[in-house]
């Protein structure tokens, strides 16, 4: 290494810098290094602040969206409680059908539910 006098534009004065013995390439001025370091720090802070800002916005709007979805999923009891669609099993074919849509037959104090007229007829034939 050897020293060479070079004018550094950042410092506004001549500085002694080291040059590489092999190629005579100068080592950058210390002011340039400091400025580059400050620029990198500014960029990193800008990216971090941007990330935090985006997360805050997503959190705010995510909660608003979640609240509106929860409101939509809550049952409304203004016209009375919602009717639950209970499922009943046909004793003949063992299929489950909605209670509101099933045919029924009362026998010996027990109500039996059927998916079709054919299953109800078959039940009556076997249990008569």
Secondary structure, 3 states (H helix, E strand, C coil): CEEEEEEECCCCEEEEEEECCCCCCECCCHHHHHHHHHHHHHHHHHHHHHHHHHHHHHHHHHHHHHHHHHHHHCCCCCCCCCCCCCEEECCCCCCEEECCCCEEEEECCEEEEECCHHHHHHHHHHCC
